[in-house]
Amino acid sequence: MKTTVIAEIGSNWEGSVPKGIKIIKECKKAGADVVKFQMWRARDLYSPTHPQWKVIKKSELTFDKVKKLKKVADSIGIEFLCSAFYPEAINFLEKLGVKRYKVASRTCLFKDPYSKETLNLKASTKKPVIISMGMGGDKNLIKKIFGKNKITFCYCISEYPLEFKKINWTDAIRYDGFSDHTIGITAPIVYTILKKQQGSKNILIEKHVKSKNSKGPDAETSIDTQKLADLISHIRLIEKANLN
């Protein structure tokens, strides 16, 4: 069994390339397979009157910044992944040679500007896609768009933080991935055990991650990189365990 662990950095790099590099290196040391960032334009998703507009604007992942962050990830041997929210971002990520794409829950609703164009452009790359649909959306339409791509759908409930008791494990194990928003590391450990017992060969875990003193918008619902290391050590033990 192989479990791919994605460290979702989100906005926890606080718009600072040095902080982003620090988290990438910490995630690599913790044993993560992938680091994930989000490429969106503040003006597309938020109003300038938003109370956290300055923080949101600062957390924009510009082309220059993404180039620097991916270069570091490549140099230390950890995959760089992005949720891209507008077409030009995908064109740029293609130039950088990303292996696959993440599709965020909100994009599946087709309510944000350029959602349809963005999904079609991701599909045209024919690269694998990881899709969370925690906010809903038309799954059949999404499958149709990505008819020529390898799709990994993630079980996801878009609440931040998510109460552990709200997880429907019968439903969760129907998916090959789990995008977790609970506090702590128990939920992804339970998911890994259940999928192992199910006989799954490949699964995917996505967890929001921060450096110890991160103050970004996602910090309160993220685990620090030491906790990430604990989670991954448990997952690697489960992979080798004989649970039959």
DRENBAGU-908128 format. One line per field, with one value per atom (N, C-alpha, C): residue number from 0; residue in one letter; atom name; z, x, y. Coordinates in steps of 0.001 Angstrom, whole numbers. Layout:
// DRENBAGU-908128
nr: NUM	...
rest: A	...
atom: CA	...
pz: Z	...
px: X	...
py: Y	...
//
This chain:
// DRENBAGU-908128
nr: 0	0	0	1	1	1	2	2	2	3	3	3	4	4	4	5	5	5	6	6	6	7	7	7	8	8	8	9	9	9	10	10	10	11	11	11	12	12	12	13	13	13	14	14	14	15	15	15	16	16	16	17	17	17	18	18	18	19	19	19	20	20	20	21	21	21	22	22	22	23	23	23	24	24	24	25	25	25	26	26	26	27	27	27	28	28	28	29	29	29	30	30	30	31	31	31	32	32	32	33	33	33	34	34	34	35	35	35	36	36	36	37	37	37	38	38	38	39	39	39	40	40	40	41	41	41	42	42	42	43	43	43	44	44	44	45	45	45	46	46	46	47	47	47	48	48	48	49	49	49	50	50	50	51	51	51	52	52	52	53	53	53	54	54	54	55	55	55	56	56	56	57	57	57	58	58	58	59	59	59	60	60	60	61	61	61	62	62	62	63	63	63	64	64	64	65	65	65	66	66	66	67	67	67	68	68	68	69	69	69	70	70	70	71	71	71	72	72	72	73	73	73	74	74	74	75	75	75	76	76	76	77	77	77	78	78	78	79	79	79	80	80	80	81	81	81	82	82	82	83	83	83	84	84	84	85	85	85	86	86	86	87	87	87	88	88	88	89	89	89	90	90	90	91	91	91	92	92	92	93	93	93	94	94	94	95	95	95	96	96	96	97	97	97	98	98	98	99	99	99	100	100	100	101	101	101	102	102	102	103	103	103	104	104	104	105	105	105	106	106	106	107	107	107	108	108	108	109	109	109	110	110	110	111	111	111	112	112	112	113	113	113	114	114	114	115	115	115	116	116	116	117	117	117	118	118	118	119	119	119	120	120	120	121	121	121	122	122	122	123	123	123	124	124	124	125	125	125	126	126	126	127	127	127	128	128	128	129	129	129	130	130	130	131	131	131	132	132	132	133	133	133	134	134	134	135	135	135	136	136	136	137	137	137	138	138	138	139	139	139	140	140	140	141	141	141	142	142	142	143	143	143	144	144	144	145	145	145	146	146	146	147	147	147	148	148	148	149	149	149	150	150	150	151	151	151	152	152	152	153	153	153	154	154	154	155	155	155	156	156	156	157	157	157	158	158	158	159	159	159	160	160	160	161	161	161	162	162	162	163	163	163	164	164	164	165	165	165	166	166	166	167	167	167	168	168	168	169	169	169	170	170	170	171	171	171	172	172	172	173	173	173	174	174	174	175	175	175	176	176	176	177	177	177	178	178	178	179	179	179	180	180	180	181	181	181	182	182	182	183	183	183	184	184	184	185	185	185	186	186	186	187	187	187	188	188	188	189	189	189	190	190	190	191	191	191	192	192	192	193	193	193	194	194	194	195	195	195	196	196	196	197	197	197	198	198	198	199	199	199	200	200	200	201	201	201	202	202	202	203	203	203	204	204	204	205	205	205	206	206	206	207	207	207	208	208	208	209	209	209	210	210	210	211	211	211	212	212	212	213	213	213	214	214	214	215	215	215	216	216	216	217	217	217	218	218	218	219	219	219	220	220	220	221	221	221	222	222	222	223	223	223	224	224	224	225	225	225	226	226	226	227	227	227	228	228	228	229	229	229	230	230	230	231	231	231	232	232	232	233	233	233	234	234	234	235	235	235	236	236	236	237	237	237	238	238	238	239	239	239	240	240	240	241	241	241	242	242	242	243	243	243
rest: M	M	M	K	K	K	T	T	T	T	T	T	V	V	V	I	I	I	A	A	A	E	E	E	I	I	I	G	G	G	S	S	S	N	N	N	W	W	W	E	E	E	G	G	G	S	S	S	V	V	V	P	P	P	K	K	K	G	G	G	I	I	I	K	K	K	I	I	I	I	I	I	K	K	K	E	E	E	C	C	C	K	K	K	K	K	K	A	A	A	G	G	G	A	A	A	D	D	D	V	V	V	V	V	V	K	K	K	F	F	F	Q	Q	Q	M	M	M	W	W	W	R	R	R	A	A	A	R	R	R	D	D	D	L	L	L	Y	Y	Y	S	S	S	P	P	P	T	T	T	H	H	H	P	P	P	Q	Q	Q	W	W	W	K	K	K	V	V	V	I	I	I	K	K	K	K	K	K	S	S	S	E	E	E	L	L	L	T	T	T	F	F	F	D	D	D	K	K	K	V	V	V	K	K	K	K	K	K	L	L	L	K	K	K	K	K	K	V	V	V	A	A	A	D	D	D	S	S	S	I	I	I	G	G	G	I	I	I	E	E	E	F	F	F	L	L	L	C	C	C	S	S	S	A	A	A	F	F	F	Y	Y	Y	P	P	P	E	E	E	A	A	A	I	I	I	N	N	N	F	F	F	L	L	L	E	E	E	K	K	K	L	L	L	G	G	G	V	V	V	K	K	K	R	R	R	Y	Y	Y	K	K	K	V	V	V	A	A	A	S	S	S	R	R	R	T	T	T	C	C	C	L	L	L	F	F	F	K	K	K	D	D	D	P	P	P	Y	Y	Y	S	S	S	K	K	K	E	E	E	T	T	T	L	L	L	N	N	N	L	L	L	K	K	K	A	A	A	S	S	S	T	T	T	K	K	K	K	K	K	P	P	P	V	V	V	I	I	I	I	I	I	S	S	S	M	M	M	G	G	G	M	M	M	G	G	G	G	G	G	D	D	D	K	K	K	N	N	N	L	L	L	I	I	I	K	K	K	K	K	K	I	I	I	F	F	F	G	G	G	K	K	K	N	N	N	K	K	K	I	I	I	T	T	T	F	F	F	C	C	C	Y	Y	Y	C	C	C	I	I	I	S	S	S	E	E	E	Y	Y	Y	P	P	P	L	L	L	E	E	E	F	F	F	K	K	K	K	K	K	I	I	I	N	N	N	W	W	W	T	T	T	D	D	D	A	A	A	I	I	I	R	R	R	Y	Y	Y	D	D	D	G	G	G	F	F	F	S	S	S	D	D	D	H	H	H	T	T	T	I	I	I	G	G	G	I	I	I	T	T	T	A	A	A	P	P	P	I	I	I	V	V	V	Y	Y	Y	T	T	T	I	I	I	L	L	L	K	K	K	K	K	K	Q	Q	Q	Q	Q	Q	G	G	G	S	S	S	K	K	K	N	N	N	I	I	I	L	L	L	I	I	I	E	E	E	K	K	K	H	H	H	V	V	V	K	K	K	S	S	S	K	K	K	N	N	N	S	S	S	K	K	K	G	G	G	P	P	P	D	D	D	A	A	A	E	E	E	T	T	T	S	S	S	I	I	I	D	D	D	T	T	T	Q	Q	Q	K	K	K	L	L	L	A	A	A	D	D	D	L	L	L	I	I	I	S	S	S	H	H	H	I	I	I	R	R	R	L	L	L	I	I	I	E	E	E	K	K	K	A	A	A	N	N	N	L	L	L	N	N	N
atom: N	CA	C	N	CA	C	N	CA	C	N	CA	C	N	CA	C	N	CA	C	N	CA	C	N	CA	C	N	CA	C	N	CA	C	N	CA	C	N	CA	C	N	CA	C	N	CA	C	N	CA	C	N	CA	C	N	CA	C	N	CA	C	N	CA	C	N	CA	C	N	CA	C	N	CA	C	N	CA	C	N	CA	C	N	CA	C	N	CA	C	N	CA	C	N	CA	C	N	CA	C	N	CA	C	N	CA	C	N	CA	C	N	CA	C	N	CA	C	N	CA	C	N	CA	C	N	CA	C	N	CA	C	N	CA	C	N	CA	C	N	CA	C	N	CA	C	N	CA	C	N	CA	C	N	CA	C	N	CA	C	N	CA	C	N	CA	C	N	CA	C	N	CA	C	N	CA	C	N	CA	C	N	CA	C	N	CA	C	N	CA	C	N	CA	C	N	CA	C	N	CA	C	N	CA	C	N	CA	C	N	CA	C	N	CA	C	N	CA	C	N	CA	C	N	CA	C	N	CA	C	N	CA	C	N	CA	C	N	CA	C	N	CA	C	N	CA	C	N	CA	C	N	CA	C	N	CA	C	N	CA	C	N	CA	C	N	CA	C	N	CA	C	N	CA	C	N	CA	C	N	CA	C	N	CA	C	N	CA	C	N	CA	C	N	CA	C	N	CA	C	N	CA	C	N	CA	C	N	CA	C	N	CA	C	N	CA	C	N	CA	C	N	CA	C	N	CA	C	N	CA	C	N	CA	C	N	CA	C	N	CA	C	N	CA	C	N	CA	C	N	CA	C	N	CA	C	N	CA	C	N	CA	C	N	CA	C	N	CA	C	N	CA	C	N	CA	C	N	CA	C	N	CA	C	N	CA	C	N	CA	C	N	CA	C	N	CA	C	N	CA	C	N	CA	C	N	CA	C	N	CA	C	N	CA	C	N	CA	C	N	CA	C	N	CA	C	N	CA	C	N	CA	C	N	CA	C	N	CA	C	N	CA	C	N	CA	C	N	CA	C	N	CA	C	N	CA	C	N	CA	C	N	CA	C	N	CA	C	N	CA	C	N	CA	C	N	CA	C	N	CA	C	N	CA	C	N	CA	C	N	CA	C	N	CA	C	N	CA	C	N	CA	C	N	CA	C	N	CA	C	N	CA	C	N	CA	C	N	CA	C	N	CA	C	N	CA	C	N	CA	C	N	CA	C	N	CA	C	N	CA	C	N	CA	C	N	CA	C	N	CA	C	N	CA	C	N	CA	C	N	CA	C	N	CA	C	N	CA	C	N	CA	C	N	CA	C	N	CA	C	N	CA	C	N	CA	C	N	CA	C	N	CA	C	N	CA	C	N	CA	C	N	CA	C	N	CA	C	N	CA	C	N	CA	C	N	CA	C	N	CA	C	N	CA	C	N	CA	C	N	CA	C	N	CA	C	N	CA	C	N	CA	C	N	CA	C	N	CA	C	N	CA	C	N	CA	C	N	CA	C	N	CA	C	N	CA	C	N	CA	C	N	CA	C	N	CA	C	N	CA	C	N	CA	C	N	CA	C	N	CA	C	N	CA	C	N	CA	C	N	CA	C	N	CA	C	N	CA	C	N	CA	C	N	CA	C	N	CA	C	N	CA	C	N	CA	C	N	CA	C	N	CA	C	N	CA	C	N	CA	C	N	CA	C	N	CA	C	N	CA	C	N	CA	C	N	CA	C	N	CA	C	N	CA	C	N	CA	C	N	CA	C	N	CA	C	N	CA	C	N	CA	C	N	CA	C	N	CA	C	N	CA	C	N	CA	C	N	CA	C	N	CA	C	N	CA	C	N	CA	C	N	CA	C	N	CA	C	N	CA	C	N	CA	C	N	CA	C	N	CA	C	N	CA	C	N	CA	C	N	CA	C	N	CA	C	N	CA	C	N	CA	C
pz: 0	0	0	-833	-889	-572	422	802	418	-447	-810	162	872	1852	1265	1136	606	1764	1907	2915	2274	2634	2093	2869	2253	2919	2850	1792	1696	1823	2777	3012	4172	4685	5862	5580	4327	4000	4111	4339	4650	3585	2343	1261	1275	2101	2247	1646	630	-1	1002	1842	2832	3774	4188	5046	4267	2997	2152	1991	1772	1633	2925	4050	5356	5545	5217	5377	4417	3175	2208	2760	3287	3817	5045	5891	7070	6663	5620	5136	4553	3845	3308	4455	5464	6620	7354	7370	8045	7277	6006	5207	4221	4035	3083	1659	826	-580	-1462	-1047	-1881	-1000	-1499	-873	-1825	-1260	-2096	-1739	-2775	-2639	-3462	-3372	-4104	-4942	-6235	-7132	-7499	-6833	-7135	-7152	-7742	-7707	-6745	-5815	-4774	-5375	-6438	-7028	-7627	-7996	-8573	-7521	-6303	-5280	-4120	-3945	-2778	-3176	-2355	-2550	-1777	-2319	-1589	-245	-32	1250	2292	1892	2832	4009	5257	6431	6453	5756	5717	4345	3607	2242	2144	3035	2960	3136	4075	4324	3119	2573	1408	217	-38	-1161	-1025	191	441	184	365	221	-1223	-2153	-3569	-4012	-4705	-5205	-6638	-6765	-8084	-8871	-10172	-11019	-10515	-10137	-9655	-8384	-7487	-6220	-6421	-7280	-7496	-8145	-8997	-9644	-8607	-7658	-6603	-5680	-5312	-4393	-5053	-6311	-7005	-7196	-7452	-7638	-6381	-5220	-3955	-3765	-4022	-3887	-4783	-6030	-6974	-6461	-5895	-5478	-4312	-3495	-2347	-2561	-3734	-4091	-3479	-3425	-2996	-4086	-4431	-5518	-5153	-6111	-5957	-6672	-5923	-6453	-6194	-7096	-6921	-7238	-6471	-6912	-7701	-8980	-9800	-10111	-9931	-10006	-11235	-12106	-13318	-14430	-15689	-16797	-16925	-16745	-16919	-15930	-14764	-13762	-14288	-14968	-15505	-16621	-17483	-18552	-17969	-16876	-16243	-15567	-14858	-14186	-15194	-16378	-17428	-17844	-17911	-18252	-17183	-15944	-14835	-14721	-15473	-15519	-14332	-13821	-12720	-13206	-12282	-12652	-12712	-11907	-11810	-11205	-11081	-10567	-9482	-8601	-7620	-8071	-7901	-8170	-6834	-6460	-5172	-5206	-4016	-3914	-4542	-4281	-4736	-6267	-6913	-8375	-8996	-8312	-8828	-8826	-8158	-8132	-9344	-10070	-11254	-10925	-9713	-9320	-9385	-9260	-9333	-10782	-11019	-12387	-12946	-14200	-14937	-14486	-13666	-13194	-14358	-15296	-16415	-17290	-17597	-18433	-17749	-16427	-15663	-15672	-15450	-15450	-16837	-17877	-19238	-19594	-19142	-19432	-18668	-17429	-16670	-17367	-17838	-18530	-19797	-20496	-21777	-21608	-20411	-20167	-20129	-19922	-19786	-18594	-17677	-16475	-15390	-14424	-13331	-12541	-12026	-11210	-9898	-8844	-7529	-7272	-6952	-6880	-5542	-4860	-3666	-4055	-3591	-3902	-2623	-1598	-296	-272	-1241	-1301	-2215	-2802	-3734	-5169	-6075	-7496	-8245	-9555	-10434	-10731	-10020	-10170	-11578	-12163	-13517	-14536	-14361	-15256	-15086	-13841	-13567	-14212	-14085	-14701	-16227	-16788	-18238	-18698	-17956	-18295	-18270	-17239	-17063	-17565	-18671	-19226	-19662	-19969	-20441	-19398	-18184	-17103	-16051	-15377	-14219	-13063	-12483	-11424	-10086	-9062	-7687	-6958	-6640	-5870	-4383	-3667	-2230	-1425	-394	578	1294	1384	1936	2448	3640	4160	4394	3693	3704	4925	6085	7338	7981	8534	9069	10469	11532	11506	11412	11016	10936	12226	12784	13965	13530	14274	13960	13798	14659	14660	13386	12600	11370	10188	10366	9280	9123	7903	7581	7004	7835	7413	6317	6325	5264	3913	3902	2681	2353	3377	3176	2478	2871	2303	878	351	-1066	-1958	-1338	-2067	-1944	-2913	-2874	-2236	-1808	-1150	-44	892	2041	2291	2040	2328	3681	4691	6082	6658	7313	7940	9451	10043	11493	12186	13479	14285	14683	14570	14973	13843	14199	13184	13241	14118	14286	13022	12408	11252	10094	9656	8560	8918	10210	10648	10532	10995	10891	9425	8570	7140	6534	6890	6347	6775	8040	8539	7788	7633	6951	5490	4825	3425	3308	4283	4309	4456	5370	5579	4341	3593	2371	1228	1408	378	-658	-351	-1299	-1518	-2757	-3106	-3044	-3410	-3426	-2856	-1866	-1334	-1186	-890	-809	419	1177	2345	2143	2313	2250	3619	4148	5477	5466	6044	6153	7154	6729	7496	7627	8746	8998	9721	9719	10620	12011	13014	14397	14707	14205	14549	13402	12480	11362	11859	11171	11534	10345	9323	8134	8401	7435	7587	7856	7408	7586	8840	9595	10699	11773	12120	13216	12924	11670	11316	10678	10965	10423	11546	11219	12170	11850	12857	12560	11971	11468	10724	11630	12930	13842	13948	14036	14043	12712	11633	10320	10333	10921	11020	11817	12898	13702	12863	12139	11284	10265	9602	8549	9113	10302	10913	11216	11670	11901	10582	9549	8255	7696	7797	7261	8020	9313	10084	9652	9434	8993	7629	6738	5399	5481	6458	6582	7441	8154	9105	8397	9032	8546	9313	8672	9336	8975	8268	7867	8925
px: 852	0	883	541	1265	310	664	-122	644	51	656	154	1067	703	976	-97	-2	-83	935	943	362	-870	-1580	-1139	-303	235	-751	-1567	-2603	-2049	-2577	-2110	-1126	-675	197	1624	1932	3234	3178	1971	1740	2277	2347	2816	4305	5041	6486	7228	8029	8787	9716	10458	11305	10499	9311	8471	7963	7621	7172	8268	9486	10626	10846	10710	10891	9877	8613	7583	7833	8214	8506	9587	10643	11753	11321	10479	9972	9079	8268	7386	8192	9258	10145	10771	11261	11880	10870	9598	8537	8166	8565	8282	7135	6630	5535	6000	5082	5383	5199	4278	3864	3624	4000	3576	2599	1545	500	263	191	-138	-1391	-1883	-3084	-2772	-3063	-2844	-4181	-4489	-5694	-5353	-6255	-6126	-7170	-6743	-7644	-8888	-8705	-9837	-10887	-10493	-11449	-12370	-11866	-12588	-13111	-12551	-12913	-13139	-13890	-14100	-13033	-12579	-11613	-12153	-13474	-14062	-14001	-13503	-13365	-12489	-12897	-12130	-10677	-10377	-9001	-8350	-8848	-8385	-6862	-6230	-4771	-4022	-4521	-3899	-4107	-5332	-5651	-4787	-4711	-3937	-2463	-1947	-540	-275	-1310	-1152	-1298	-1471	-1548	-241	-351	844	1107	2003	2318	3215	3342	4180	5630	6130	7514	7704	6735	6843	6712	5779	5586	6831	7475	8702	9792	9920	10935	10618	9346	8945	9091	8686	8805	10270	11108	12549	13130	12730	13204	12662	11348	10741	11450	11707	12397	13790	14480	15873	15999	14942	15022	14190	13590	12904	11536	10741	9354	8468	7384	6527	5823	5730	5051	3711	2632	1267	511	-401	-1206	-2677	-3534	-4897	-4814	-5139	-5081	-6506	-6750	-8118	-8381	-7388	-7608	-6687	-7105	-6406	-4926	-4578	-3175	-2253	-2800	-2006	-1627	-2560	-2282	-1247	-1374	-382	1019	1111	2413	2917	2030	2427	2862	2267	2690	4138	4489	5876	6848	6373	7218	7267	6404	6450	5840	4700	4038	3514	3423	3033	1524	788	-670	-1280	-2597	-3320	-4311	-4586	-5661	-6821	-8027	-9236	-9931	-10073	-10673	-12188	-12756	-14210	-14980	-14557	-15329	-15334	-14271	-14214	-15276	-15607	-16605	-18020	-18215	-19536	-19764	-18690	-18765	-19304	-19101	-19599	-18514	-17251	-16155	-15879	-15324	-14936	-13936	-14095	-13156	-13137	-14118	-14113	-14154	-15070	-15222	-13973	-13465	-12255	-11074	-10990	-9887	-9950	-11138	-11294	-11005	-11502	-11266	-9782	-9087	-7654	-6861	-7243	-6596	-6820	-8048	-8374	-7538	-7300	-6578	-5123	-4574	-3189	-3086	-4236	-4313	-3505	-3167	-2435	-3407	-2936	-3813	-4356	-5571	-6182	-6695	-6555	-7081	-8232	-9405	-10602	-11313	-11505	-12344	-13683	-14772	-16098	-16898	-16213	-16841	-17958	-17956	-19002	-20151	-20049	-21075	-20616	-21554	-21225	-21719	-21671	-22173	-21034	-21020	-19924	-19881	-21040	-21078	-20477	-20756	-20186	-18670	-18218	-16777	-16100	-16719	-16166	-16109	-17120	-17166	-16032	-15825	-14757	-13397	-13197	-11899	-11929	-12642	-12798	-11499	-10479	-9196	-8088	-8474	-7490	-7694	-6624	-6755	-7276	-8416	-9054	-8936	-8548	-8649	-9624	-10815	-11779	-11452	-11498	-11221	-12503	-12645	-13719	-13371	-14338	-14061	-15357	-15291	-16395	-15827	-16404	-15833	-16273	-15827	-16008	-14639	-14375	-13048	-13152	-12839	-12461	-13687	-13449	-14498	-14517	-15720	-15835	-15670	-14858	-14563	-15845	-16825	-18057	-18878	-18595	-19352	-18865	-17738	-17215	-18057	-18498	-19235	-18229	-17763	-16682	-17118	-18373	-18884	-18766	-19073	-18962	-17491	-16717	-15321	-14492	-14702	-13855	-14250	-15284	-15612	-14670	-13953	-13040	-11603	-10766	-9346	-8491	-9136	-8414	-9243	-8557	-9226	-8598	-9362	-8916	-9490	-8639	-9095	-9014	-10102	-10147	-10369	-10207	-10351	-9101	-9231	-8068	-7347	-6020	-5269	-5044	-4578	-4167	-4954	-5948	-6688	-7438	-8149	-9002	-8217	-7097	-6363	-5766	-5457	-4965	-6078	-7286	-8441	-8710	-8689	-8953	-7930	-6659	-5598	-5802	-6162	-6416	-7580	-8668	-9850	-9557	-8790	-8456	-7493	-6613	-5704	-6506	-7467	-8318	-9153	-9467	-10267	-9438	-8120	-7240	-6780	-6903	-6496	-4982	-4573	-3153	-2560	-3372	-2905	-3979	-3603	-4535	-3814	-4602	-4065	-4632	-3760	-4169	-3729	-4661	-4313	-4610	-3629	-3777	-3200	-3947	-3467	-2325	-1228	16	582	1226	1848	3180	4000	5149	4624	5431	4952	4335	4926	4438	3693	3147	2399	1188	903	-245	-1170	-1064	-1891	-3354	-4239	-5682	-6049	-5192	-5481	-4845	-4128	-3305	-4112	-5268	-6055	-6542	-6706	-7204	-6108	-4858	-3720	-2912	-2252	-1307	90	963	2325	3127	4299	5062	5595	5701	6072	4934	3712	2533	2426	2795	2797	3753	4918	5894	5319	4603	3952	2922	2107	1077	1707	2747	3373	4033	4638	5254	4197	3016	1912	1446	1305	842	1813	3106	4091	4055	3795	3647	2406	1317	71	257	985	1228	1870	2751	3493	2776	1745	1077	248	173	-701	-2026	-3044	-4320	-5369	-4979	-5956	-6109
py: -1203	0	1246	2209	3477	4624	5418	6588	7842	8649	9928	10990	11627	12653	14028	14803	16169	17160	17969	19035	20287	20606	21777	23012	23826	25015	26175	26194	27220	28625	29381	30755	30843	29707	29713	30179	30441	31033	32563	33088	34511	35469	34993	35859	36120	35388	35585	34401	34638	33555	32866	33606	32926	32015	32466	31619	30409	30626	29522	28477	28933	28018	27246	27935	27289	26153	26422	25384	24218	24523	23459	22527	23104	22305	21502	22101	21395	20216	20421	19349	18195	18520	17487	16688	17397	16744	15851	16290	15522	14259	14190	13000	13140	14357	14560	14272	13825	13537	14767	15632	16762	17988	19169	20428	21101	21676	22260	23718	24537	25951	26245	27482	27885	29119	29027	30165	30795	31906	32656	34142	34915	36377	36908	37709	38220	38864	39627	40366	39446	38211	37265	36652	36507	35745	36580	37782	38587	40048	40746	42184	42959	44080	44919	45414	45295	45708	44588	43415	42298	42739	42424	42876	42405	41305	40811	41008	42008	42210	42324	43072	43271	41951	41133	39822	38910	38926	38101	38504	39811	40325	39943	40019	39674	38194	37356	35902	35419	36352	35985	35342	34226	33536	34007	34972	35536	34573	34821	33970	33961	35112	35207	34378	34462	33734	32225	31825	30384	29771	30521	30035	29768	30693	30549	29376	29234	28159	26786	26694	25394	25018	25979	25708	25062	25569	25000	23586	23413	22088	21072	21473	20582	20225	21215	21009	20033	19922	19004	17738	17612	16367	16175	17243	17119	17722	17026	17485	18781	19691	20975	20898	21112	20995	22291	22617	23830	23589	24260	24514	25814	25768	26977	27429	28713	29239	30104	30270	31062	30541	30688	30025	30365	31634	32033	31315	30986	30256	28877	28225	26893	26967	27963	28132	28298	29048	29271	27996	27292	26051	24989	25003	24075	24351	25619	25987	25498	25450	24991	23473	22794	21337	20620	21132	20423	19070	18100	16737	16551	17330	17156	18406	18396	19560	19161	20115	19971	20846	20335	21117	21345	22601	22950	22783	22573	22386	23538	24762	25912	26012	25541	25600	24706	23599	22653	23226	24347	24993	25895	26220	27085	28482	28942	30264	31343	30929	31887	32259	33450	33805	32789	32427	31571	30104	29691	28298	27308	27525	26588	26575	27769	27858	27174	27364	26785	25260	24717	23264	22674	23323	22822	22852	23884	23996	22932	22684	21601	20270	20062	18808	18651	19761	19699	19272	19410	18980	17461	16796	15328	14797	15692	15277	14817	14019	13591	14786	14632	15677	15077	15854	15503	16465	15931	16771	16615	17747	17787	18404	17785	18315	18539	19011	19200	20222	21133	22157	21746	20558	20108	20288	20366	20469	19246	19321	18271	17289	16166	15197	14609	14368	13807	14770	16057	17065	17139	17082	17109	15901	14728	13508	13643	14285	14474	15397	16485	17435	16739	15899	15229	13781	13571	12231	11580	12392	11857	12004	12373	12533	11452	11076	10203	11048	10656	11447	10736	11495	11014	11931	11421	12202	12055	13164	13159	13350	12547	12797	14096	14972	16299	16917	17485	18289	19685	20662	22011	22819	22369	23109	23261	24439	24749	25344	24591	23182	22280	21047	20031	19218	19014	18149	16693	15968	14562	13741	14009	13208	13380	14401	14630	13788	13122	12294	11034	10785	9563	8569	7643	6758	5790	5391	4504	5193	6482	7277	7553	7902	8301	7231	5966	4909	4519	5154	4961	5784	6706	7589	7084	7475	7110	8194	9290	10365	10967	11615	12233	13594	14645	16007	16390	16404	16475	17878	18301	19619	19546	18361	18245	18778	19036	19398	18113	18107	16925	15939	14734	13765	12446	12364	11106	10703	11630	11301	10687	11280	10651	9290	9082	7773	6733	7083	6179	5857	6867	6665	5700	5885	5022	3574	3374	2006	1368	2098	1567	1227	2081	1816	634	499	-654	-1952	-1935	-3116	-3421	-2386	-2528	-3133	-3127	-3674	-2666	-1381	-344	-360	-119	-109	1293	2278	3669	4578	5381	6377	7712	8725	10076	10770	11404	12188	13631	14571	15992	16612	17330	17932	19339	20293	21675	21753	22385	22372	23784	24031	25335	25144	26184	26230	26558	26312	26424	27788	28861	30201	30895	30100	30681	31469	32568	33399	33645	32823	33002	32691	33010	32776	31317	30385	28959	28364	29189	28661	27940	28473	27898	26484	26145	24807	23952	24290	23544	22912	21783	21197	21730	21788	22235	21072	21373	20371	19253	19493	18410	17397	17913	17025	16271	16957	16303	15116	15301	14210	13043	13354	12306	11553	12302	11695	10751	11221	10423	9172	9279	8093	7032	7464	6528	5890	6719	6223	5186	5443	4496	3168	3202	1966	1187	1908	1274	609	1279	711	-680	-847	-2119	-3156	-2712	-3618	-4669	-5835	-6898	-6794	-6250	-5992	-7042	-8079	-9108	-10203
//
